[in-house]
Amino acid sequence: MDDVREPLPPPYDRVHAALLGTLPPARVVTDPLRRLTWGTDASFYRLVPKIVVVVEDEQEVVRVLALCAARACP
C-alpha cells in the first residue's frame, strides 16, 4: 500500500478506506509525488488529486463512482 504521509481530510478518508476494501492497495494511490504526477497535464492549471484509483475495466469505474457518490466525495 502507498504511504499516506498526511491524514486524508473527510470525506476522502472514508473513500480511501472503502476503496482499500474493494481494490488491491497498489491500485489506490495516495503517495504525494505520484498524485502530483497524475495532476499534471499540458494546461496552465495544476490540481493535485487527493486519491488516484487505477481501474481495470468499466465495472470498476462504475463501482468507484458509486462509492464516491455514496460518501458525497468528488
BATOR-526875 format. One record per atom (N, C-alpha, C): y, z, x. Coordinates in steps of 0.001 Angstrom, whole numbers, always signed. Atoms other than C-alpha are relative to their C-alpha. Layout:
residues N
       Y       Z       X
       Y       Z       X
...
end
This chain:
residues 74
       Y       Z       X
   -1173      +0    +848
      +0      +0      +0
   +1228      +0    +888
   -1250     +25    -741
   +3530    -649   +1139
    +602   +1389     +60
    -655   -1279    -200
   +5562   +2254   +2422
   +1308     +25    -784
   -1236    -165    +746
   +8209   +3335     -80
    +812   +1038    +743
    -776    -903    -840
  +10867   +4852   +2169
    +987    +833    -787
    -899    -755    +847
  +13150   +5950    -620
    -587     -16   -1410
    +569     -16   +1354
  +12190   +7008   -4137
    +621   -1095    -860
    -496   +1012    +913
  +12492   +4301   -6732
    +684    +691   -1176
    -684    -598   +1142
  +15016   +5069   -9485
    -723    -338   -1307
    +548    +358   +1311
  +13942   +5193  -13128
    +671   -1279    -497
   +1385     -16    +436
  +12588   +3069  -14760
    -950    -649   +1007
    +831    +682   -1003
  +11322   +1358  -11573
   -1142    +888    +502
   +1066    -903    -434
   +9328   +4445  -10596
   -1195     -68    -941
   +1087     +82    +987
   +7323   +4228  -13829
    -678   -1372     +42
    +569   +1348    -103
   +6859    +475  -13480
    -885     -92   +1243
    +774     +19   -1243
   +5666    +906   -9892
   -1348    +688    -194
   +1256    -733    +234
   +3076   +3499  -10939
    -944    -806    -891
    +834    +790    +898
   +1830   +1277  -13769
    -548   -1240    +698
    +468   +1182    -734
   +1633   -1783  -11512
   -1144    +355    +936
   +1068    -412    -918
    -467    +132   -8997
   -1295    +300    -737
   +1195    -223    +803
   -2853    +925  -11833
    -660   -1282    -460
    +555   +1256    +500
   -3380   -2749  -12663
    -176   -1075   +1064
     +67   +1014   -1053
   -2900   -4733   -9442
    -356    +639   +1337
    +250    -529   -1342
   -4055   -4340   -5839
   +1323    +414    +656
   -1243    -482    -616
   -1446   -2309   -3911
    +656    -998    +958
    -568    +978    -941
    -998   -5114   -1361
    +860   -1043    -705
    -773    +989    +748
    +481   -7284   -4132
   +1188    +607    -726
   -1163    -683    +562
   +3076   -4702   -5198
    +876    +405   +1181
    -806    -134   -1212
   +5802   -4929   -2563
   +1211    +901    -257
   -1153    -892     +90
   +8276   -2073   -2104
    +660    +215   +1361
    -561    -118   -1338
   +8940   -2310   +1629
   +1402    -621     +26
   -1380    +508     +37
  +12725   -2712   +2103
    +202   -1358    +683
    -188   +1263    -706
  +12513   -5550   +4628
    -630   -1165    -757
    +651   +1070    +765
  +10042   -7579   +2611
    +730    -280   -1307
    -784    +207   +1223
  +12081   -7036    -563
   +1273    -786    +308
   -1208    +718    -415
  +15174   -8247   +1291
    -285   -1489    +149
    +331   +1415    -178
  +13428  -11495   +2217
    -213    -697   -1336
    +202    +604   +1315
  +12468  -12102   -1421
   +1324    -167    -739
   -1292     +98    +660
  +16115  -11631   -2449
    +942    -983    +662
    -844    +934    -744
  +17424  -14289     -67
    -333   -1435    -394
    +182   +1424    +263
  +17952  -17895   -1031
   +1222    -748    +542
   -1088    +811    -544
  +20486  -20653    -387
   +1336    +240    -697
   -1248    -243    +725
  +23131  -19200   -2715
    +915    +940    +787
    -957    -909    -623
  +26166  -17085   -1873
    -293   +1462    -338
    +284   -1348    +485
  +24669  -14043   -3598
   -1288    +528    +601
   +1233    -634    -459
  +22107  -11579   -2360
    -285   +1176    -911
    +466   -1084    +853
  +20290   -9429   -4850
   -1362    +425    +520
   +1264    -501    -543
  +17551   -7264   -3395
    -788    +632   -1143
    +800    -565   +1082
  +14793   -6603   -5915
    -518   +1385    +356
    +559   -1339    -214
  +13501   -3051   -6353
   -1496     -76    +296
   +1445    +199    -156
   +9887   -4264   -6567
    -266   -1497     -56
    +463   +1384     +59
   +8265   -7622   -5839
   -1487     +39    -333
   +1403     +61    +405
   +4985   -8433   -7563
    -509   -1402    +294
    +623   +1287    -319
   +2781  -11207   -6193
   -1125    -210   -1015
    +988    +262   +1041
    +884  -12627   -9153
    -844   -1210    +385
    +913   +1091    -332
   -2057  -14993   -9019
    -174   -1017   -1116
    +159    +948   +1099
   -2045  -16575  -12465
    +925    +360   -1157
    -880    -168   +1152
    -229  -16889  -15767
    -295   +1298    -760
    +372   -1233    +705
   -2148  -13993  -17334
    +618   +1229    +680
    -624   -1116    -703
    -860  -11650  -14633
   +1504     +31    -249
   -1431     +57    +306
   +2705  -12834  -15264
    +247    +626   -1367
    -136    -545   +1353
   +2287  -12030  -18965
    -179   +1512     +24
    +247   -1452     -78
    +855   -8579  -18149
   +1149    +744    +658
   -1101    -659    -720
   +3620   -7725  -15676
   +1259     +23    -861
   -1179     +30    +865
   +6363   -8838  -18064
    -135    +975   -1163
    +228    -946   +1108
   +4818   -6828  -20917
    +129   +1441    +497
     -79   -1331    -598
   +4504   -3787  -18652
   +1463    +384    +223
   -1422    -266    -224
   +8188   -4066  -17695
    +750    +178   -1311
    -679     -98   +1296
   +9338   -4637  -21270
    -301   +1326    -680
    +390   -1273    +627
   +7422   -1582  -22469
    +723   +1191    +638
    -707   -1077    -710
   +9332    +504  -19901
   +1488    -280    +125
   -1424    +374      +8
  +12739   -1118  -20536
    +522    -258   +1418
    -345    +295   -1395
  +12842   -2466  -16981
    +140   -1510    +169
    -178   +1448    -208
  +14244   -5866  -15976
   -1037    -576    +950
end
